Amino acid sequence: MALPSLAISTEQGQLTGRGLEGFYRAGRRVLARCQVRIAGREPVPVHAGMTGADRARFVGTLRAFPDTGPDPDVVVERIRHADGTERITLRSAAPRLLRLPVEIALGTDLADLGAIAAGTAGGDLPASVHDSGLRWTADTVSSAVTAAPAPTDALASAGLLRWEFELPPGGTSSVELRVRTEGTGLGRAVSGRSATTSPLAASARASGDHPGVQVLLRTCVEDLQALLLRDPAHPTDTHLAAGVPWRCGPAPAEALVAARMALPLGTRLAAGTLRTLARTQLTAAGPRSGLIPGPRRDAGAHLPPNCTATEATLLFPTLLAEARRWGLPDKETEALLPTAERCLAWLRTTVGDGTYLQDPHPGGPQRCETQAHAHRAALLGADLLDAFGRPGGPGLRQWARSLRTAFQRDFWIDDLGGGRPAAARAPDGRLVPHLGAAAVHLLDTGLLGGGEAAPGLLDKVQTEQLARLLGGPAMDSGWGLRGLGAKEAGFNPFGHRGGAVRTHETAVAVAGLIAAGYEKEPTSLLRGVLDASEAFGHRLPEMYGGEQRTEGGAPIPHPAACRPAATAAAAGVLLLTSLAGIRPDTPAGTVTLRPAAGAPLGEIVLTGLRVAGAPFSVRVGRLGTAMVEEAADGLQLGV
């Protein structure tokens, strides 16, 4: 993938048009079939693998002389790029000259991804010969495949291109296909996804005792780069699509979450995301003024769908405040401050004289995670307002204190096992008692100045109990954190919010537990998700089956999961960087390290990160001590 373009195929390499197979641009299938036959036969597939987020390599073999033995004498290599380019190379190991007829069958329906997934796409469109290939047209969109060298024959009625190649012993011949599109709504690629132009630190690397950290970080960074989208009206601003293949467009809350977890890769992605979403903020007078719009999202069997607009609105000031700590220049921060002020004003207005922030529809619940997001936004937002001499900080802190006091009393359910936080509270005070991964957001308190974590909503005893629950077998599947405890009513190991492992929330749990000083619980979750990462080729999906890990078992993919997904790829960055406990305060010229207790993965070295706009590298030794190896000039180590 290199959004808005992507290619989907099986490991066989042939594009047959079945299922979701094909080349896509902006959600439209611009080529469905690309089937290669040589001397009337399909190559035998022997290898398939990703060589980058935007390209894959397929290898097949043929026996040109079937009567000479079992060894293949023709190797067929296909290098496929997400942008619609494919190079097909034939290599001969035969002892004499080969004359090989090659034909490539092409076709497409120009259908939308949604129609294909629903099974309502039509058949192949009629083709016409165009330039050195074929062309298809539907409505206002057209797609054409051109070939170099030009084919000997182009048969529109059959959708075929044909060549006749001569290969001497050891010789090669190649065909390059290019898919070109015309029409409205086909999107714009983020050009120049190189280390010098990317908004992310593409040179970030990990190494150490654990064999999986190197490839995991590299894959996560590549996937984040491939998920980048540009704001068409403001092409310098990039943000992340939610995930492939189902959600290739922007999702405000998830774009903010991913940009926040990716702050160790630099602040440019955060800045582009914030500017893009600032332009969507509702500013007309009324109860929704200040809100950043977002869709509703399923919340599982126990609660109604929640409004991601609330989450996005609370995340905006949080990300802006933390991006400033990581090195976002004050000039850029100040330009975005009015949007953050409107977000905070919406929060105070919506809460009114009450204490809790409830869902925006009548009778909506007061969710546990919403209170955590609101509390963090108030504290970090107050910090931000004070830094720029704006009013409102003291009032936000006062409300946050009252929220903490009330939450510890009203949201905690005492039981014989030590208690638990409620998932939500109804307006009449009735508690929704189920234990789910949404509780991890109580540990994500946010970063203040001087390397200090903001206070959380739970007291020390409650935090210890939550850590114990998250590390217990009901929540820890052995592969990561379940979305709902295995003992809860309605548990389904494949439920979106009902029991599947959610990569993002597992990473938030690991980072939060490490920051709170715990060792056993984050180590188990971390090792579980790293083992799952290996099973998924180090490209973590947004969620996967929450079945209990068994000896010799493997994590089970979720059929509706995006892979890659912005929050999952950014979660990989958070998982690894949390081991070093990097807490920058660029305005104060300091960076504080709070490494994980017990060095869960042994030694780990992180290089090519970005703090204060400069490369940053850190080493965590086997004894759990951290040392900065590269940093911006003048940046001091905090205490």
PEKA-V763191 format. One record per residue. N is the residue number from 1. RES is the residue in one small letter. PHI is phi in whole degrees, 0 to 359 (* if undefined). PSI is psi in whole degrees, -180 to 180 (* if undefined). OMEGA is omega in radians with two decimals (999 if undefined). Layout:
N_RES_PHI_PSI_OMEGA ; N_RES_PHI_PSI_OMEGA
//
This chain:
1_m_*_146_2.98 ; 2_a_208_80_-2.94 ; 3_l_307_140_0.26 ; 4_p_272_18_-3.13 ; 5_s_254_147_3.03 ; 6_l_202_159_3.12 ; 7_a_230_136_-3.12 ; 8_i_234_128_3.08 ; 9_s_206_167_3.01 ; 10_t_277_178_3.11 ; 11_e_288_-8_3.10 ; 12_q_290_-25_3.11 ; 13_g_93_-33_3.12 ; 14_q_288_139_2.98 ; 15_l_264_113_-3.04 ; 16_t_258_-12_-3.06 ; 17_g_85_-3_3.11 ; 18_r_280_146_3.12 ; 19_g_59_-132_-3.10 ; 20_l_265_6_-3.03 ; 21_e_301_141_3.06 ; 22_g_146_174_2.96 ; 23_f_268_136_-3.14 ; 24_y_235_149_2.96 ; 25_r_223_122_-3.12 ; 26_a_52_41_3.06 ; 27_g_83_6_3.13 ; 28_r_245_133_-3.11 ; 29_r_281_106_-3.06 ; 30_v_268_-14_2.98 ; 31_l_209_122_-3.09 ; 32_a_260_-38_-3.08 ; 33_r_239_137_3.00 ; 34_c_208_89_-3.03 ; 35_q_246_123_-3.06 ; 36_v_260_133_3.02 ; 37_r_230_137_-3.11 ; 38_i_235_124_-3.07 ; 39_a_53_37_3.08 ; 40_g_81_4_-3.08 ; 41_r_232_151_3.04 ; 42_e_276_140_3.06 ; 43_p_300_149_3.07 ; 44_v_277_117_-3.11 ; 45_p_291_133_3.14 ; 46_v_234_-16_-3.12 ; 47_h_203_144_3.01 ; 48_a_209_139_3.13 ; 49_g_192_153_3.05 ; 50_m_281_134_3.03 ; 51_t_251_4_3.11 ; 52_g_174_170_-3.13 ; 53_a_297_-25_-3.04 ; 54_d_249_12_-3.09 ; 55_r_205_153_3.13 ; 56_a_221_156_-3.13 ; 57_r_236_130_3.10 ; 58_f_237_138_3.13 ; 59_v_233_132_3.05 ; 60_g_228_167_-3.13 ; 61_t_226_160_3.08 ; 62_l_219_153_2.94 ; 63_r_253_109_-3.14 ; 64_a_290_-28_-3.14 ; 65_f_235_86_-3.04 ; 66_p_302_-22_-3.07 ; 67_d_272_4_-3.08 ; 68_t_260_3_3.12 ; 69_g_127_-180_-3.02 ; 70_p_278_-12_-3.01 ; 71_d_283_132_3.06 ; 72_p_289_148_3.12 ; 73_d_237_4_3.02 ; 74_v_228_127_3.07 ; 75_v_253_132_3.14 ; 76_v_245_117_3.14 ; 77_e_248_134_3.09 ; 78_r_238_120_3.06 ; 79_i_253_114_-3.02 ; 80_r_248_127_3.11 ; 81_h_252_147_-3.12 ; 82_a_297_-26_-3.08 ; 83_d_286_0_3.11 ; 84_g_101_15_3.09 ; 85_t_255_135_3.06 ; 86_e_221_131_3.11 ; 87_r_248_123_-3.11 ; 88_i_248_120_-3.06 ; 89_t_238_132_3.07 ; 90_l_254_131_3.09 ; 91_r_236_131_-3.08 ; 92_s_258_134_2.97 ; 93_a_243_15_-3.12 ; 94_a_286_153_-3.11 ; 95_p_283_-9_-3.13 ; 96_r_218_171_-3.08 ; 97_l_302_135_3.08 ; 98_l_248_136_2.96 ; 99_r_247_110_-2.99 ; 100_l_242_118_2.98 ; 101_p_284_132_-3.14 ; 102_v_239_132_3.05 ; 103_e_227_143_3.13 ; 104_i_236_121_3.12 ; 105_a_267_127_-3.07 ; 106_l_236_151_3.07 ; 107_g_184_160_3.07 ; 108_t_202_161_3.09 ; 109_d_248_-7_-3.10 ; 110_l_52_35_-3.09 ; 111_a_273_156_3.03 ; 112_d_284_149_-3.13 ; 113_l_303_-40_-3.14 ; 114_g_299_-41_3.12 ; 115_a_293_-37_3.12 ; 116_i_295_-45_-3.14 ; 117_a_297_-34_-3.13 ; 118_a_277_-6_3.14 ; 119_g_78_21_-3.09 ; 120_t_250_10_3.11 ; 121_a_290_150_3.10 ; 122_g_279_-176_3.11 ; 123_g_279_-174_3.13 ; 124_d_299_142_3.05 ; 125_l_279_155_3.05 ; 126_p_293_143_-3.11 ; 127_a_257_160_2.99 ; 128_s_228_151_3.10 ; 129_v_287_132_-3.08 ; 130_h_217_123_3.10 ; 131_d_53_-124_-3.14 ; 132_s_254_40_-3.12 ; 133_g_190_-142_-3.06 ; 134_l_230_159_-3.09 ; 135_r_220_145_3.10 ; 136_w_229_147_-3.11 ; 137_t_222_139_3.04 ; 138_a_211_126_-3.13 ; 139_d_55_-121_-3.07 ; 140_t_256_13_-3.07 ; 141_v_238_140_3.05 ; 142_s_226_153_3.12 ; 143_s_225_139_3.14 ; 144_a_224_144_3.03 ; 145_v_246_123_3.07 ; 146_t_249_149_-3.08 ; 147_a_236_144_3.03 ; 148_a_225_121_0.02 ; 149_p_290_163_3.13 ; 150_a_298_143_-3.12 ; 151_p_290_156_3.04 ; 152_t_291_-39_3.11 ; 153_d_226_144_3.02 ; 154_a_230_114_-3.06 ; 155_l_249_103_-3.08 ; 156_a_296_-42_-3.07 ; 157_s_297_-34_3.14 ; 158_a_263_-8_-3.09 ; 159_g_65_42_-3.04 ; 160_l_238_142_2.91 ; 161_l_243_138_-3.06 ; 162_r_229_145_3.05 ; 163_w_223_164_2.99 ; 164_e_231_113_-3.08 ; 165_f_252_144_3.00 ; 166_e_248_124_-3.13 ; 167_l_240_113_3.02 ; 168_p_288_167_3.08 ; 169_p_306_126_-3.11 ; 170_g_79_1_-3.07 ; 171_g_276_165_3.11 ; 172_t_226_155_2.98 ; 173_s_217_148_-3.07 ; 174_s_224_153_2.98 ; 175_v_232_133_3.06 ; 176_e_246_126_3.10 ; 177_l_254_141_3.08 ; 178_r_229_128_3.08 ; 179_v_265_124_3.12 ; 180_r_239_143_-3.10 ; 181_t_232_154_3.03 ; 182_e_222_145_3.08 ; 183_g_137_173_-3.08 ; 184_t_275_152_3.03 ; 185_g_75_18_-3.12 ; 186_l_264_7_2.95 ; 187_g_77_175_-3.13 ; 188_r_228_130_-3.12 ; 189_a_286_154_2.99 ; 190_v_276_99_-3.05 ; 191_s_288_153_3.05 ; 192_g_64_57_3.14 ; 193_r_279_53_-3.11 ; 194_s_259_171_-3.13 ; 195_a_298_-27_-3.08 ; 196_t_275_-26_-3.08 ; 197_t_251_-13_-3.09 ; 198_s_291_144_3.04 ; 199_p_286_-4_-3.14 ; 200_l_248_155_3.09 ; 201_a_284_88_-3.06 ; 202_a_293_-17_-3.13 ; 203_s_273_3_-3.14 ; 204_a_299_134_-3.11 ; 205_r_221_153_3.06 ; 206_a_230_145_3.05 ; 207_s_210_167_3.13 ; 208_g_154_-163_-3.06 ; 209_d_289_-34_-3.13 ; 210_h_280_126_-3.04 ; 211_p_290_-15_-3.05 ; 212_g_267_-11_-3.00 ; 213_v_291_-35_-3.08 ; 214_q_296_-52_-3.08 ; 215_v_287_-30_3.13 ; 216_l_296_-50_-3.11 ; 217_l_296_-42_3.13 ; 218_r_299_-44_-3.14 ; 219_t_294_-42_-3.13 ; 220_c_298_-44_3.14 ; 221_v_295_-43_3.11 ; 222_e_298_-42_-3.14 ; 223_d_293_-40_3.09 ; 224_l_298_-41_3.11 ; 225_q_297_-40_-3.11 ; 226_a_287_-19_3.13 ; 227_l_270_2_-3.09 ; 228_l_291_140_3.03 ; 229_l_235_152_3.04 ; 230_r_257_147_2.92 ; 231_d_286_115_-3.05 ; 232_p_304_-35_-3.11 ; 233_a_278_-14_-3.12 ; 234_h_221_76_-2.95 ; 235_p_296_-12_3.08 ; 236_t_279_-11_-3.11 ; 237_d_261_121_3.11 ; 238_t_246_152_3.05 ; 239_h_212_175_-3.04 ; 240_l_259_138_2.92 ; 241_a_288_159_-3.07 ; 242_a_291_-44_-3.12 ; 243_g_171_166_-3.09 ; 244_v_246_138_0.09 ; 245_p_262_-8_-2.89 ; 246_w_278_-27_-3.02 ; 247_r_226_73_-3.08 ; 248_c_277_0_3.08 ; 249_g_260_179_-3.12 ; 250_p_284_145_2.99 ; 251_a_232_107_-2.93 ; 252_p_309_-50_-3.09 ; 253_a_297_-44_-3.11 ; 254_e_290_-33_3.07 ; 255_a_297_-40_3.11 ; 256_l_291_-43_3.11 ; 257_v_301_-48_-3.10 ; 258_a_294_-41_3.13 ; 259_a_297_-36_3.13 ; 260_r_292_-45_3.13 ; 261_m_294_-25_-3.11 ; 262_a_268_9_-3.14 ; 263_l_304_-32_3.07 ; 264_p_298_-14_3.09 ; 265_l_267_6_3.13 ; 266_g_119_168_-3.05 ; 267_t_258_-2_-3.06 ; 268_r_293_-38_3.09 ; 269_l_296_-43_3.12 ; 270_a_300_-44_-3.12 ; 271_a_297_-45_3.13 ; 272_g_296_-40_3.11 ; 273_t_295_-45_-3.14 ; 274_l_296_-44_3.14 ; 275_r_295_-40_3.14 ; 276_t_298_-46_-3.10 ; 277_l_284_-28_3.08 ; 278_a_300_-33_-3.13 ; 279_r_287_-13_3.13 ; 280_t_262_-8_-3.04 ; 281_q_299_139_3.10 ; 282_l_282_126_-3.09 ; 283_t_240_-9_3.12 ; 284_a_294_145_-3.12 ; 285_a_301_141_-3.14 ; 286_g_145_177_-3.08 ; 287_p_293_-19_3.13 ; 288_r_264_2_-3.13 ; 289_s_298_128_-3.11 ; 290_g_99_-13_-3.10 ; 291_l_285_142_2.99 ; 292_i_261_114_-3.00 ; 293_p_298_149_3.08 ; 294_g_197_160_-3.10 ; 295_p_282_168_3.01 ; 296_r_278_153_-3.06 ; 297_r_224_138_3.12 ; 298_d_301_140_-3.11 ; 299_a_240_14_3.13 ; 300_g_93_-170_-2.99 ; 301_a_281_-20_-2.98 ; 302_h_265_-17_-3.07 ; 303_l_224_154_3.07 ; 304_p_290_164_3.08 ; 305_p_306_144_-3.13 ; 306_n_257_165_-3.06 ; 307_c_261_111_-3.14 ; 308_t_289_-13_3.05 ; 309_a_297_-39_3.09 ; 310_t_298_-47_-3.13 ; 311_e_298_-44_-3.14 ; 312_a_296_-41_-3.11 ; 313_t_295_-36_3.12 ; 314_l_281_-29_3.14 ; 315_l_285_-26_-3.06 ; 316_f_301_-56_3.13 ; 317_p_295_-30_3.10 ; 318_t_297_-50_-3.14 ; 319_l_296_-41_-3.14 ; 320_l_298_-44_-3.14 ; 321_a_296_-44_-3.11 ; 322_e_286_-34_3.07 ; 323_a_299_-38_3.08 ; 324_r_298_-41_3.10 ; 325_r_298_-37_-3.12 ; 326_w_281_-13_3.05 ; 327_g_131_8_3.07 ; 328_l_297_125_-3.08 ; 329_p_301_148_-3.12 ; 330_d_301_-33_-3.14 ; 331_k_297_-44_3.12 ; 332_e_290_-38_3.12 ; 333_t_298_-46_-3.09 ; 334_e_296_-34_3.12 ; 335_a_296_-29_-3.13 ; 336_l_266_-6_-3.07 ; 337_l_299_-40_3.11 ; 338_p_302_-37_3.10 ; 339_t_294_-43_3.11 ; 340_a_297_-40_3.11 ; 341_e_298_-40_3.11 ; 342_r_293_-36_3.06 ; 343_c_299_-46_-3.12 ; 344_l_291_-36_3.08 ; 345_a_294_-40_3.07 ; 346_w_300_-43_3.13 ; 347_l_301_-51_-3.10 ; 348_r_295_-39_3.14 ; 349_t_293_-41_-3.10 ; 350_t_291_-41_3.10 ; 351_v_292_-38_3.13 ; 352_g_63_-133_3.13 ; 353_d_275_-1_-3.13 ; 354_g_277_-168_-3.12 ; 355_t_246_-38_-3.00 ; 356_y_255_154_3.06 ; 357_l_262_117_-3.12 ; 358_q_255_169_3.10 ; 359_d_303_149_-2.99 ; 360_p_284_2_3.09 ; 361_h_256_154_-3.08 ; 362_p_305_133_3.12 ; 363_g_77_10_-3.11 ; 364_g_290_152_-3.11 ; 365_p_285_162_2.99 ; 366_q_260_102_-3.01 ; 367_r_279_146_3.10 ; 368_c_303_-50_-3.07 ; 369_e_291_-30_3.10 ; 370_t_296_-39_3.11 ; 371_q_295_-37_3.12 ; 372_a_295_-44_3.11 ; 373_h_297_-42_-3.09 ; 374_a_292_-42_3.14 ; 375_h_298_-46_3.13 ; 376_r_297_-43_-3.14 ; 377_a_298_-39_-3.13 ; 378_a_294_-45_-3.09 ; 379_l_290_-46_3.14 ; 380_l_288_-35_3.09 ; 381_g_295_-41_3.09 ; 382_a_298_-42_3.10 ; 383_d_301_-43_-3.12 ; 384_l_292_-44_3.13 ; 385_l_298_-43_3.13 ; 386_d_298_-40_-3.07 ; 387_a_297_-28_-3.11 ; 388_f_250_16_3.06 ; 389_g_67_27_3.13 ; 390_r_265_150_3.12 ; 391_p_284_165_3.01 ; 392_g_112_-18_-3.09 ; 393_g_299_-50_-3.12 ; 394_p_302_-40_3.13 ; 395_g_296_-39_3.11 ; 396_l_294_-41_3.13 ; 397_r_294_-39_3.13 ; 398_q_296_-44_3.10 ; 399_w_296_-40_3.14 ; 400_a_298_-39_3.10 ; 401_r_296_-44_3.13 ; 402_s_294_-35_3.10 ; 403_l_296_-43_3.13 ; 404_r_300_-49_-3.11 ; 405_t_299_-46_-3.11 ; 406_a_292_-40_-3.08 ; 407_f_296_-45_-3.13 ; 408_q_299_-27_3.12 ; 409_r_271_-46_-2.95 ; 410_d_272_-26_-3.04 ; 411_f_259_-2_-3.09 ; 412_w_262_131_-3.14 ; 413_i_254_114_3.10 ; 414_d_280_138_3.05 ; 415_d_208_179_-3.07 ; 416_l_292_-20_-3.14 ; 417_g_273_3_3.13 ; 418_g_110_-8_3.09 ; 419_g_96_173_-3.13 ; 420_r_198_156_3.01 ; 421_p_283_142_3.06 ; 422_a_289_147_3.09 ; 423_a_290_-31_-3.12 ; 424_a_194_169_3.13 ; 425_r_226_127_3.09 ; 426_a_286_157_3.13 ; 427_p_304_-26_3.13 ; 428_d_274_4_3.10 ; 429_g_96_-9_3.13 ; 430_r_292_137_-3.07 ; 431_l_262_143_3.00 ; 432_v_263_109_-2.86 ; 433_p_271_-5_-2.98 ; 434_h_294_150_-3.14 ; 435_l_261_121_3.14 ; 436_g_220_176_-3.07 ; 437_a_291_-16_3.11 ; 438_a_300_-23_3.14 ; 439_a_294_-19_-3.11 ; 440_v_297_-24_-3.11 ; 441_h_292_-15_3.03 ; 442_l_292_-21_3.12 ; 443_l_271_-15_-3.10 ; 444_d_268_84_-2.95 ; 445_t_270_-19_3.13 ; 446_g_97_164_-3.03 ; 447_l_250_126_3.05 ; 448_l_257_-169_-3.12 ; 449_g_286_162_3.10 ; 450_g_67_20_-3.14 ; 451_g_74_16_-3.12 ; 452_e_267_135_3.02 ; 453_a_282_143_3.09 ; 454_a_293_152_3.08 ; 455_p_296_151_3.13 ; 456_g_260_178_-3.12 ; 457_l_281_-21_-3.10 ; 458_l_263_151_3.01 ; 459_d_279_179_-3.03 ; 460_k_297_-44_-3.11 ; 461_v_295_-42_3.13 ; 462_q_294_-38_3.11 ; 463_t_296_-41_3.10 ; 464_e_299_-41_3.14 ; 465_q_292_-41_3.10 ; 466_l_298_-42_3.10 ; 467_a_300_-43_3.12 ; 468_r_297_-41_3.14 ; 469_l_294_-43_-3.12 ; 470_l_293_-30_3.13 ; 471_g_272_-3_-3.13 ; 472_g_279_166_-3.07 ; 473_p_294_-21_3.12 ; 474_a_290_-32_-3.12 ; 475_m_256_-39_-3.12 ; 476_d_273_109_-3.09 ; 477_s_281_-11_-2.99 ; 478_g_97_-18_3.07 ; 479_w_244_-3_-3.08 ; 480_g_146_-175_-3.03 ; 481_l_271_128_3.09 ; 482_r_288_151_3.07 ; 483_g_288_-23_3.10 ; 484_l_215_139_-3.13 ; 485_g_302_144_-3.06 ; 486_a_295_-20_-3.13 ; 487_k_266_-1_-3.08 ; 488_e_277_149_3.06 ; 489_a_299_137_3.13 ; 490_g_85_7_3.13 ; 491_f_299_133_3.09 ; 492_n_218_116_-3.07 ; 493_p_299_-13_3.08 ; 494_f_246_13_3.10 ; 495_g_286_130_3.13 ; 496_h_314_-52_3.11 ; 497_r_240_18_-3.03 ; 498_g_241_15_3.08 ; 499_g_148_-16_3.08 ; 500_a_293_150_3.04 ; 501_v_287_128_3.11 ; 502_r_251_118_-3.01 ; 503_t_299_-45_-3.11 ; 504_h_300_-47_-3.08 ; 505_e_287_-27_3.01 ; 506_t_296_-43_3.13 ; 507_a_294_-40_3.10 ; 508_v_298_-40_3.11 ; 509_a_297_-47_-3.14 ; 510_v_300_-50_-3.12 ; 511_a_297_-42_-3.12 ; 512_g_292_-40_3.13 ; 513_l_292_-40_3.08 ; 514_i_297_-46_-3.13 ; 515_a_299_-31_-3.14 ; 516_a_276_-2_3.04 ; 517_g_94_11_-3.13 ; 518_y_274_156_-3.08 ; 519_e_238_-54_-3.04 ; 520_k_298_-51_-3.02 ; 521_e_294_-49_3.13 ; 522_p_293_-31_3.13 ; 523_t_296_-44_3.13 ; 524_s_296_-46_3.13 ; 525_l_296_-42_-3.12 ; 526_l_297_-49_-3.13 ; 527_r_295_-35_3.11 ; 528_g_296_-46_-3.10 ; 529_v_287_-30_3.05 ; 530_l_292_-38_3.06 ; 531_d_295_-40_3.08 ; 532_a_297_-40_3.13 ; 533_s_302_-43_3.12 ; 534_e_298_-41_3.13 ; 535_a_295_-28_3.14 ; 536_f_263_21_3.13 ; 537_g_66_27_3.13 ; 538_h_65_13_3.01 ; 539_r_250_93_-3.04 ; 540_l_290_135_3.01 ; 541_p_281_168_3.13 ; 542_e_293_-27_3.10 ; 543_m_202_160_3.08 ; 544_y_205_172_-2.99 ; 545_g_303_138_-3.12 ; 546_g_263_26_3.09 ; 547_e_291_151_-3.08 ; 548_q_293_137_3.12 ; 549_r_293_138_3.10 ; 550_t_232_162_3.14 ; 551_e_301_125_3.14 ; 552_g_79_3_-3.12 ; 553_g_276_-179_3.14 ; 554_a_214_152_3.07 ; 555_p_294_144_-3.06 ; 556_i_258_127_-3.14 ; 557_p_297_151_3.02 ; 558_h_266_129_-3.03 ; 559_p_294_-20_-3.10 ; 560_a_253_9_-3.08 ; 561_a_281_144_2.96 ; 562_c_281_137_3.09 ; 563_r_206_106_0.12 ; 564_p_280_164_3.06 ; 565_a_227_148_-3.08 ; 566_a_299_-45_-3.09 ; 567_t_290_-33_3.13 ; 568_a_288_-43_3.12 ; 569_a_295_-43_3.11 ; 570_a_292_-30_3.10 ; 571_a_298_-36_3.08 ; 572_g_299_-39_3.08 ; 573_v_296_-46_-3.14 ; 574_l_296_-42_-3.13 ; 575_l_304_-46_-3.06 ; 576_l_282_-42_-3.11 ; 577_t_288_-25_3.12 ; 578_s_294_-22_3.12 ; 579_l_295_-29_3.11 ; 580_a_269_-16_3.11 ; 581_g_60_49_-3.08 ; 582_i_283_122_-3.14 ; 583_r_231_89_-3.09 ; 584_p_277_155_2.97 ; 585_d_220_78_-3.06 ; 586_t_302_-43_3.12 ; 587_p_302_-32_3.12 ; 588_a_269_-5_3.12 ; 589_g_73_31_-3.12 ; 590_t_228_159_2.95 ; 591_v_220_131_-3.12 ; 592_t_250_142_3.11 ; 593_l_247_128_3.07 ; 594_r_232_76_-3.04 ; 595_p_294_160_-3.13 ; 596_a_296_140_3.11 ; 597_a_294_135_3.04 ; 598_g_80_5_3.13 ; 599_a_45_72_-3.00 ; 600_p_305_-31_-3.12 ; 601_l_248_18_-3.06 ; 602_g_73_-147_3.13 ; 603_e_287_139_3.04 ; 604_i_218_137_3.14 ; 605_v_238_126_3.13 ; 606_l_245_122_-3.13 ; 607_t_235_159_3.07 ; 608_g_75_14_3.02 ; 609_l_285_178_-3.13 ; 610_r_228_125_3.00 ; 611_v_224_132_-3.13 ; 612_a_58_33_3.07 ; 613_g_75_11_-3.09 ; 614_a_228_159_3.10 ; 615_p_301_144_-3.11 ; 616_f_221_131_3.12 ; 617_s_227_144_-3.10 ; 618_v_217_146_3.10 ; 619_r_239_131_3.02 ; 620_v_248_119_-3.10 ; 621_g_281_175_-3.10 ; 622_r_292_-18_3.10 ; 623_l_268_2_3.09 ; 624_g_88_11_3.07 ; 625_t_268_142_-3.09 ; 626_a_248_146_-3.12 ; 627_m_218_130_3.07 ; 628_v_283_130_-3.14 ; 629_e_251_-18_3.10 ; 630_e_206_136_-3.12 ; 631_a_200_167_3.10 ; 632_a_297_148_3.08 ; 633_d_303_133_3.08 ; 634_g_86_-7_3.13 ; 635_l_283_123_-3.07 ; 636_q_259_150_3.10 ; 637_l_280_122_3.13 ; 638_g_284_166_-3.11 ; 639_v_269_*_999
//
